[in-house]
């Protein structure tokens, strides 16, 4: 049976899973949903959320759980429980940042949105997180965890582009080790090929 992956018609949160599927060599149907189609599809999903992953007739949601599952197939996980814990902690931290930035981007109150963007988000939150992530990437020799390629690198590389778009700021500028992480993933032959052929979107 065909493996299916369903997400909106942009990269965003869902691109890390597309990266992992390509790297793992898993053929999949890349189903892209428009915002207009989503209200009709939403009630049919397990928890009213995307992305969705279908394999052998079974469907499941939750992006990080899906990514972790595919990472195991691709041998992009730790060699023991502690290494897995390190990887998960970094991924969850990156996801925390993603949520803060996207919540501001989609905030409907323009005055509050501008306050958060120009105040604590830009002056405190993003520098705080990215300076620490840069240090971690340096300690791990240009990787996000355990000194070698893991699914945390794929998650960071995919999310970094979306964060740059949502924040309107090059968050990797003057952070060479984080840039190394992104470049390494995007230079992998399956990912490089995917980037060349994937549908164009703003984020």
Buried (B, 14 or more C-beta within 10 A) or exposed (E): EEBBBBBBBBBBBBBBBBBBBBBBEBEBEBBBBEEEEEEEBEEEBEEEEBBBBBBEEEEEBBBBEBBBBBBEBBEBBBEEEEBBEBBBEBBEBBBEBBEBBBEBBEBEEEEEBEBBBEEBBBEEBBEEBBEEBBEBBBEBEBBBBBEEBBBBBBBBBBBBBBBBBBBEBEBBEEBEBBBBBBEBBBEBEBBEEBBEEEEEEEB
